[in-house]
């Protein structure tokens, strides 16, 4: 049986970063460690990487528009962009 860590490690050693990664953990500590591992492994230290973090449980309509616009625009300063959505399971159904 493949452990979640082994699966994440395999994803992060690919030549190109996956378009999307879903990390589900029973606690905040494991989630944060998994996110940091993925970012540190997928992002070479020499490149500037844009990382944006959003709390899905606190997203307003304006934040959702900002998230949408940000995900669709290219950055002049970064070759890669990572968007982290946390607490997506706690987001309200408005």
Backbone torsions as a table, in degrees:
resi	resn	phi	psi	omega
1	UNK	NA	135.3	-179.7
2	UNK	-86.1	129.6	178.5
3	UNK	-79.1	159.0	176.9
4	UNK	-57.6	-38.2	179.3
5	UNK	-62.3	-44.3	-180.0
6	UNK	-63.6	-38.8	178.6
7	UNK	-65.4	-44.7	177.7
8	UNK	-63.6	-41.5	178.8
9	UNK	-61.1	-41.7	178.2
10	UNK	-64.2	-42.8	177.7
11	UNK	-60.5	-40.7	-174.4
12	UNK	-78.4	-13.4	179.7
13	UNK	-96.0	3.6	177.0
14	UNK	-69.4	159.2	-178.3
15	UNK	-67.6	-31.8	177.8
16	UNK	-121.4	142.3	178.9
17	UNK	-66.3	138.9	176.6
18	UNK	-62.6	151.5	180.0
19	UNK	-65.3	-35.3	-179.2
20	UNK	-144.2	142.7	173.0
21	UNK	-132.6	130.2	175.6
22	UNK	-105.0	121.3	178.6
23	UNK	-115.3	115.1	179.2
24	UNK	-117.3	123.6	-177.9
25	UNK	-133.8	151.2	-179.8
26	UNK	-72.8	-15.6	180.0
27	UNK	-146.3	164.5	-175.6
28	UNK	-65.9	-38.5	-176.8
29	UNK	-62.0	-47.5	179.2
30	UNK	-65.1	-39.9	178.6
31	UNK	-61.0	-48.7	-179.0
32	UNK	-62.3	-39.7	178.1
33	UNK	-64.7	-41.7	179.7
34	UNK	-65.0	-42.4	179.0
35	UNK	-64.2	-46.1	179.7
36	UNK	-63.0	-40.4	177.8
37	UNK	-61.1	-47.2	-179.1
38	UNK	-61.8	-46.3	-179.5
39	UNK	-64.4	-43.9	-179.0
40	UNK	-67.4	-32.3	-179.1
41	UNK	-80.3	-40.4	-176.5
42	UNK	-82.3	-19.2	-175.8
43	UNK	-107.6	110.1	174.3
44	UNK	-61.7	141.5	-176.7
45	UNK	-64.3	-24.4	-177.3
46	UNK	-76.0	-21.6	-178.2
47	UNK	-94.6	147.3	172.4
48	UNK	-86.6	126.7	-175.7
49	UNK	-116.5	133.0	176.5
50	UNK	-87.0	119.4	177.4
51	UNK	-120.9	121.3	178.1
52	UNK	-118.5	131.5	-178.6
53	UNK	-116.9	133.4	179.0
54	UNK	-128.0	143.1	173.4
55	UNK	-96.3	108.1	-174.7
56	UNK	-63.9	-26.7	-179.2
57	UNK	-71.7	-14.8	-178.7
58	UNK	-117.3	16.0	-178.5
59	UNK	-73.6	128.6	173.7
60	UNK	-100.1	175.4	178.2
61	UNK	-59.1	-40.6	179.3
62	UNK	-64.8	-42.0	178.1
63	UNK	-64.4	-36.6	179.4
64	UNK	-66.0	-40.4	176.0
65	UNK	-62.7	-43.4	178.8
66	UNK	-61.5	-43.1	178.4
67	UNK	-62.3	-45.5	178.4
68	UNK	-60.3	-50.3	-178.8
69	UNK	-62.2	-41.3	-179.5
70	UNK	-64.7	-38.8	-178.3
71	UNK	-71.7	-22.5	-177.5
72	UNK	-94.8	-14.6	-177.3
73	UNK	-97.1	148.1	176.6
74	UNK	-88.5	150.1	179.1
75	UNK	-98.2	140.6	175.9
76	UNK	-77.1	-21.7	-172.1
77	UNK	-106.1	-13.6	-176.6
78	UNK	-128.5	139.7	177.0
79	UNK	-83.8	-21.3	179.0
80	UNK	-130.7	155.4	178.4
81	UNK	-136.1	132.4	177.2
82	UNK	-120.6	131.3	177.7
83	UNK	-117.4	122.8	-179.1
84	UNK	-108.7	120.9	175.0
85	UNK	-108.0	117.7	177.9
86	UNK	-109.3	159.8	-179.8
87	UNK	58.5	35.3	-179.2
88	UNK	-66.2	-26.9	178.4
89	UNK	-73.2	-14.0	-179.5
90	UNK	-104.2	6.0	-179.0
91	UNK	-68.4	144.1	-177.7
92	UNK	-78.8	155.3	179.2
93	UNK	-100.3	80.3	-177.2
94	UNK	-98.8	NA	NA
